[in-house]
């Protein structure tokens, strides 16, 4: 799993706290579990490849509201966000 944070463009300063990318290099049949900890941010998530689940299967684009507890996430081994 590769996680990268990118600089926020000045035009988004004050609106965006972070821009991140996550890429897995496994098989589509593999599942990776990850606990996401609350950070006080709403997240706009775009999955470029693979599958993901947060309780149920997630669509390719979705909004994750402000979490109040750790979220148990699952990603297919070939997923990219």
C-alpha positions as CSV (number, residue, x, y, z in Angstrom):
1,X,0.0,0.0,0.0
2,X,1.3,3.4,-1.0
3,X,-0.1,6.5,0.6
4,X,0.9,10.0,-0.6
5,X,-0.2,13.5,0.4
6,X,0.0,16.2,-2.2
7,X,0.4,20.0,-1.6
8,X,-2.9,21.9,-1.5
9,X,-3.1,24.5,-4.4
10,X,-3.2,28.0,-3.1
11,X,-6.6,28.5,-4.7
12,X,-8.0,25.8,-2.4
13,X,-6.4,27.2,0.8
14,X,-8.9,27.4,3.6
15,X,-11.3,24.9,1.8
16,X,-9.1,21.8,1.6
17,X,-7.0,20.4,4.4
18,X,-5.3,17.6,2.4
19,X,-5.2,15.9,-1.0
20,X,-4.1,12.3,-0.7
21,X,-3.7,9.2,-2.9
22,X,-3.7,5.6,-1.9
23,X,-2.7,2.8,-4.3
24,X,-2.5,-1.0,-3.6
25,X,-0.4,-3.3,-5.7
26,X,-2.1,-6.6,-5.0
27,X,-4.6,-8.9,-6.7
28,X,-8.2,-8.0,-7.4
29,X,-9.1,-11.1,-5.3
30,X,-7.1,-9.9,-2.2
31,X,-8.8,-7.8,0.5
32,X,-6.9,-5.3,2.7
33,X,-8.3,-4.1,6.0
34,X,-7.6,-0.6,7.3
35,X,-9.0,1.3,10.3
36,X,-9.4,5.0,9.4
37,X,-9.2,7.2,12.5
38,X,-11.5,10.3,12.8
39,X,-9.7,13.5,11.7
40,X,-12.6,16.0,11.8
41,X,-12.8,16.3,8.0
42,X,-15.4,15.6,5.4
43,X,-13.8,13.5,2.6
44,X,-14.6,13.5,-1.1
45,X,-13.4,10.2,-2.3
46,X,-12.8,9.1,-5.9
47,X,-11.8,5.4,-6.5
48,X,-9.9,5.1,-9.8
49,X,-9.6,1.3,-9.7
50,X,-10.7,-1.8,-7.7
51,X,-13.3,-2.1,-5.0
52,X,-13.9,-0.8,-1.5
53,X,-16.2,-1.4,1.3
54,X,-17.2,0.5,4.4
55,X,-19.9,-1.6,5.9
56,X,-21.2,-2.2,2.3
57,X,-19.6,-1.9,-1.1
58,X,-18.9,1.7,-2.0
59,X,-19.6,3.5,-5.3
60,X,-16.6,4.9,-7.2
61,X,-17.3,8.4,-6.0
62,X,-18.7,9.3,-2.6
63,X,-18.6,11.7,0.4
64,X,-17.6,10.4,3.8
65,X,-19.0,12.6,6.5
66,X,-17.2,13.6,9.7
67,X,-16.5,10.3,11.6
68,X,-16.9,10.0,15.3
69,X,-15.2,6.7,15.7
70,X,-12.7,4.5,13.8
71,X,-14.1,3.2,10.5
72,X,-13.3,-0.4,9.4
73,X,-12.5,-0.1,5.7
74,X,-11.7,-2.8,3.2
75,X,-10.0,-2.4,-0.2
76,X,-9.4,-4.8,-3.0
77,X,-5.7,-5.5,-3.6
78,X,-5.9,-3.6,-7.0
79,X,-7.6,-0.5,-5.7
80,X,-6.5,3.1,-6.2
81,X,-8.0,6.3,-4.8
